[in-house]
Amino acid sequence: MYVNEKGQITNKEYQEICKTSARTSSRYLADLVSSGLFEQKGTIGKGTEYSLIRQMRHICAKRFLNTLHRH
């Protein structure tokens, strides 16, 4: 839901919201990218942002919210 409202999320934001380590957040975000739900903007490291693929927003918002609640 956060990404749907804000348009994007960083690893740091994901860590704060989900209360995970940097490594765990990176792994989850990479999984979301490889599954085709998110797209990565920028290279690895600071400044990298992740956003829902536009055509998937309405389909995936609920699924992403469930992912956040599990972690």
Secondary structure, DSSP 8 states (H G I E B T S, - for coil): -HHHHHS-EEHHHHHHHHT--HHHHHHHHHHHHHTTSEEEES-SSTT-EEEE-GGGHHHHHHHHHHHHHH-
